[in-house]
């Protein structure tokens, strides 16, 4: 059975150009999937209309939902989706990520697709609170869509962490490689694996005179190259399409993605929430702003969303 049979698309209420929906249709045509177009709307002014009774406010809210449902239906009609079944849902909620996560958890969606917001003046992507919650808490893969096309014979860059002995990272690496091979076959692209390793800590080089920085660097590099080779061989992955470079993960991923003009970057997120998330941050969030291509974020198989624990 093909993956991605059941696709949830988050509709952007602020634009006619629904790039996430177009990308979902593109993917659905490869997998014979069905799509649910999901629009979450809210207008605080309706709650503040004290002159109206609760029933009148309710009627007004239903009228707005109905209007947006008609708008969404006309948007779907305008997109070329021959042979792809698209359902649509409009809900009223002031915290969009909550009903979106409920949809994913309760209806077993295989992938969540959402467009990114670009800041007109800065030409950078605004990483919204909704994006933050979905990347951290969504149990299924999250595809954040930008404007880069998915050409035939394009490049997919998958970020792995081969330097870690932790079982969690190794299992996530395996999942990322499998996903890369699966998607490369599906959309007729070339898969690449990228891994970063840290440079010599400057403070050690200064504090310990006998410390050999070059030796340390070579040893670190060789360890990562060897681990990458092992991972590639495990999955019969073309070793020529592996990249091991020194630097921070976000810098290395950005450099390799630009060099290859990648259409998609795949990486794993461990789904930290709370204070550790705020302090540590996540490679996905650091890198999304710097890529001009789509980003697919995967969770470990044993991940349980905090939204599912309610």
Buried (B, 14 or more C-beta within 10 A) or exposed (E): EEBBBBBBBBBBBEEEEBBBBBBBBBBBBBBEBEBBBBBBBBEEEBEEEEEEEEEEBEEBBEEBBEEBBEBBEEBBEEBEBEEBEBEBBBBBEEEBBBBBBBBBBEEEBBBBBBBBBEEEEEEEBEBBEBBBBBBBBBBBBBBBBBEBEBEEEBBBBBBBBBBEEEEBBBBBBBBBBBBBBBBBEBBEBBBBBBBBBEBBEEEEEEEEEEEEBEEBBEEBBEBBBEBBBEBBEEBEBEEEBBBBBBBBBBBBBBBBBBEBEBBBBBBBBBBBEEEEBEEEEBBBBBBBBBBBBBBBBBBBEEBEBEBBEE
